[in-house]
Amino acid sequence: MKIVFIEPKAPDVHVYTRMPLPRLGTLLLGTTLRDKGYKIKVQIEALGDFDISAVAEADVIAISIITDTAPAGYEMARQLRPLKKPIVFGGPHATYMPEETLQHGDFVLRGEADETMLSFIRALEINKGFEEIPGLSFWKNGAMMHNERPAYCQNLDILPTPDFNLIANQQKRMSVTPIMTSRGCPYDCEFCSVSNMFGRQYRFRSPERVLAELENHKRIIKENKVKDQNDWVFFYDDNFSINKKRTKELLRAMLEAKLTPKYWTAQASIDVARDEELLYLMKKSGCYLLYIGIESINPKTLKEYNKKQTTEGIEKAIKIIHRHGIRIHGMFVFGADNDDKKVIDDTVRFAKKNNLHSVQFLILTPLPGTRTFSELNKQGRIFNKQWNLYDAHHCVFTPKNFSAWGLQSGTMKAMLKFYSWPHIFRRALQLLLRFKNFKEAILEASLNIYGRRSTKEWIGKKKEWLKSLRIKLGH
């Protein structure tokens, strides 16, 4: 049986457009099935054009969607319908909205499908046994059936090393290698869908399995004669530093095995600063930058988001992380019920004052599967359910203390204020004087220039949508 996995690309330009990465789910499932003898092809649209002709040879079509790529996934399914091949959806949006998704396909695999995909394909081969597949939603006699959701995969070591050679449509080279070392997040932020999709229990791969993937990365780097400055790894964990003891064990193992990339980045919580031994090991093993969800500097908003941190604690933590020579990409979310225009302005000043190397100022987005979606939907405050706009860059609900247009325009202006030319040059000069490293200063400046250009590009492409938003809201 031939199976094609498809991952639609994000509908708009964003800060990560320059460094496209697959989300790994399709590659992990594809590699697992390949190892069982199935013929697998993967199409990652962010890495190359969607090739509909290549899909014609498939026996099964699997489409992975998050909320903002759901419309593109549905459109692909519509185009592929004439092929009369079974279409199965998976991913976070399909998990949270199975009834909607089934309107566009034949099956939905909800939740983590690592331990259910093979059983599903075998049931599909004999066309029976669907009632026994955990997490499967399907049509039966014209009605939708929803099996009980599967348990989370407890032993992540059973997952294979994803084979990137399965990507059949790759036209853009991945400049960063994604490696997943854990799943789950014990935090329970109101607006985050991670804890629902992957659970609050922290599960991780053994150091040996992670080292095997790093060794594979090093082999590919060597075979392709990639220069050291392009030796990048992104640890795809929802939070790389939650279990600090385990993270330190992994970093020590990387150092001992001499499998540290030239640069690596990861998502981490601000409390990583509480363990200076961990920060030391991070820097020594090649950590270049941490993506940190600071979320807000407004004490009331931090409480509203269920973030157990204070503004003073955040500021202190930033200083500690910087002292270890690790850069910070600060991620903030605007639009909570306790936010107003002053909070946005104060956040820009905070980011500049504390020398954050880059930022994302995002708009609170009521993603399906979150308490934020449930509450705002119940209150009738969501005025737009075009899923392609649910990327944290579009305002789709009515804020409490300012208008939707005020939140939208305020967020755009905040990005341009942070990535202003004076600030870009000032930061580059500071780095040059502090570290006496011209290459590092240029790299810093280029990343910030990219931040400015991508923001300007986004605004340019969204002129009509922004105009319609203003007219609709009477501004």
Beta strands, then each sheet from edge to edge (+ up, - down):
strand 1: 2-7
strand 2: 39-44
strand 3: 60-64
strand 4: 87-90
strand 5: 107-109
strand 6: 136-140
strand 7: 143-146
strand 8: 177-179
strand 9: 182-183
strand 10: 203-204
strand 11: 232-235
strand 12: 263-268
strand 13: 287-295
strand 14: 327-334
strand 15: 358-363
sheet 1: 2+ 1+ 3+ 4+ 5+ 6- 7+
sheet 2: 8+ 11+ 12+ 13+ 14+ 15+
sheet 3: 9+ 10-
end
